[in-house]
Amino acid sequence: MTSEQEKSLTVEGRWDIPYRHTAGLAASRFFRELKERLLPKHRFITDSDTEVILHLYEEKGPECVTELDGMFAFAIFNGEIHPSS
């Protein structure tokens, strides 16, 4: 995989987050520690920091941003279809 290949991660067919893989980010101590904390409840398929954010969102919803250390921009698509009222 090249350092700029675009991908998309999905958790249980519900949450989807696009990302561009860049080497080095997932190696940060912050994301390693956050991933270790999430591991008991979540199955990771990549070493991407983006997947850590996705699982954190799955667990905490929009409040996940309070757990992030740094500046981030991301969009998460909720693929769950809600019936109209």
Secondary structure, DSSP 4 states (H G I P E B T S, - for coil): --TT-EEEEEETTTEEEEEE--TTGGGSHHHHHHHHHHTTT----S--HHHHHHHHHHHHGGGGGGG--S------EE-PPPPP-
